[in-house]
């Protein structure tokens, strides 16, 4: 349940920035961060959060 909530917050934050590249970057970064954290046995929520923020930043710079 917490994963879904965290993902929703990441998406809502990215949408509030209203840049398509930012939203896409946050989604890809969040999914990638969660996948890496799960594969290495780390905290998936923290991996998704870090990946989402990093993806949003890269998306903003690209846009």
C-alpha positions in Angstrom: 0.0 0.0 0.0 2.8 2.4 0.8 4.4 1.8 -2.6 1.2 2.8 -4.3 0.9 5.9 -2.2 4.5 6.9 -2.8 4.2 6.3 -6.5 1.0 8.5 -6.5 2.8 11.2 -4.7 5.7 11.1 -7.2 3.4 11.3 -10.1 1.3 14.1 -8.6 4.5 16.1 -7.9 5.7 15.6 -11.4 2.3 16.6 -12.9 2.3 19.8 -10.9 5.5 20.8 -12.7 3.4 20.4 -15.9 6.3 19.4 -18.1 5.8 16.2 -20.2 9.5 15.3 -20.0 9.5 15.8 -16.3 6.6 13.5 -15.8 8.1 10.9 -18.1 11.5 11.2 -16.4 10.0 10.8 -13.0 8.0 7.7 -14.0 11.0 6.1 -15.6 13.3 7.0 -12.8 10.8 5.8 -10.1 10.3 2.5 -11.9 14.1 2.1 -12.4 14.9 3.0 -8.8 12.3 0.6 -7.5 13.6 -2.2 -9.7 17.2 -1.7 -8.7 16.3 -1.6 -5.0 14.2 -4.7 -5.3 17.0 -6.6 -7.2 19.6 -5.6 -4.6 17.4 -6.3 -1.6 17.2 -2.7 -0.5 14.2 -0.6 0.4 12.0 -0.4 -2.7 10.2 2.8 -1.5 13.4 4.7 -1.0 14.7 3.5 -4.3 11.5 4.6 -6.1 11.7 8.0 -4.4 15.3 8.6 -5.2 14.8 7.4 -8.8 11.7 9.5 -9.3 13.4 12.7 -8.1 16.4 12.0 -10.2 14.3 11.3 -13.2 12.2 14.5 -12.7 15.4 16.5 -12.5 16.8 15.0 -15.7 13.4 15.5 -17.4 13.3 19.1 -16.4 16.8 19.7 -17.7 16.0 18.0 -21.0 12.8 19.9 -21.4 
